[in-house]
Amino acid sequence: MEAAPPGSSRPTEPGPCLSGQRGADHAASASLQSAAGTEPGRHPLAVAAVLPAGGCGERMGVPTPKQFCPILERPLISYTLQALERVCWIKDIVVAVTGENMEVMKSIIQKYQHKRISLVEAGVTRHRSIFNGLKALAEDQINSKLSKPEVVIIHDAVRPFVEEDVLLKVVTAAKEHGAAGAIRPLVSTVISPSADGCLDYSLERARHRASEMPQAFLFDVIYEAYQQCSDYDLEFGTECLQLALKYCCTKAKLVEGSPDLWKVTYKRDLYAAESIIKERISQEICVVMDTKEDNKHIGHLLEEVLKSELNVHFLDFKLVPPSQKMENLMKIREFAKEVKERNILLYGLLISYPQCLLPSTLEKLVISPWTSNDDQKLQESLRQGAIIIASLIKERNSGLIGQLLIA
């Protein structure tokens, strides 16, 4: 959506919304403070996030690092940042990128209006990148605009589907146990081959789990672990929870994660991610109309049809339409070009009735008022309009941007 509901603490959202957890900010923050043991009037738990994003995407088999690969014309890492930005109690988000990709990352932040993002130089390995991110959050950094958090989340830049509930669970568990991480059941049995390429032994799949992200730590625990770990750990290690256990004797609490926490690793994963994004977009529609209109306004009627005939979750807020932009049909195309820069696809939808204009967008529908006594014909036109809207949302056909469609 282009903007959050009036009074919301969420940041402006620079494109398709991937989360269904809207409007839960206050409740989530209250739950976090309660779980952390803070009392009313005291400061809430300080939480930051570190995203290692210095990989070259060797397994992807494409020249562009996977975190910058476009999905629906938007870089993958932008979706991940959006998921974290939507969580109001995450104060700072530190992204570790290579020097050669620093300007690319800055342009992404600017284009999609990401907030609370700080960039640091990535290391040559994953652990070194994370360590650099932690150093940026430590108190001993000169002229740093960041402050040391009590809990830090570590998350992969190429896991865009993390939800607020799992973030809350790992942060709460980390506050209590010192470390926590999301896990998932193993899909395949893990086996160990011998030196001659034959089976040596296999693990009992039911007793083991796959370690996923996000993970969360008391900052002092994970920072101390990285300060103590060996060059071998920094060079070849991948598991942050193991470092906390090895160097700080901190046993991580394991939290069951959702199936969508998988990591985009191979080229085929990009197509899977695109499919998930399209599915989530198709379940959320925002109607934008003049809030002064009564319940018989065409926008409210269309909302009821969309609810009854389509399998969508209807976002419950209204915004004042940009009337200056939509005063006449010719400006739809101009406006479409402007909002496409933020990955919002704008279409015009005209219900074929006298004095009835329904301009609509993929993320928002701008509704103009009208009246009619022909209820049967009205319902049929609304049904056709709902079908067109659903098709536009699911397909995201950029070739139709700025066009006027008729129901």
Sequence and secondary structure as in RCSB ss.txt:
>XXXX:A:sequence
MEAAPPGSSRPTEPGPCLSGQRGADHAASASLQSAAGTEPGRHPLAVAAVLPAGGCGERMGVPTPKQFCPILERP
LISYTLQALERVCWIKDIVVAVTGENMEVMKSIIQKYQHKRISLVEAGVTRHRSIFNGLKALAEDQINSKLSKPE
VVIIHDAVRPFVEEDVLLKVVTAAKEHGAAGAIRPLVSTVISPSADGCLDYSLERARHRASEMPQAFLFDVIYEA
YQQCSDYDLEFGTECLQLALKYCCTKAKLVEGSPDLWKVTYKRDLYAAESIIKERISQEICVVMDTKEDNKHIGH
LLEEVLKSELNVHFLDFKLVPPSQKMENLMKIREFAKEVKERNILLYGLLISYPQCLLPSTLEKLVISPWTSNDD
QKLQESLRQGAIIIASLIKERNSGLIGQLLIA
>XXXX:A:secstr
  S  TT  S    S    S TT HHHHHHHHHHHHT  TTS    EEEEEE     GGGTSSS GGG EETTEE
HHHHHHHHHHT TTEEEEEEEE GGGHHHHHHHHHHTT  SEEEEE  SSHHHHHHHHHHHHSTT TT S    S
EEEE  TT TT  HHHHHHHHHHHHHHSEEEEEEE SS  EEE TTSSEEEE  GGG EEEEEEEEEEHHHHHHH
HHH  HHHHHH   HHHHHHHHH    EEEE  GGG    SHHHHHHHHHHHHHHHHTEE EE  TTS TTSHHH
HHHHHHHHHS  EE        TTT SSTTHHHHHHHHHHTTT  EEEEE SSTT  EEEESS EE      S H
HHHHHHHHHHHHHHHHHHHH  GGGTT EEE 
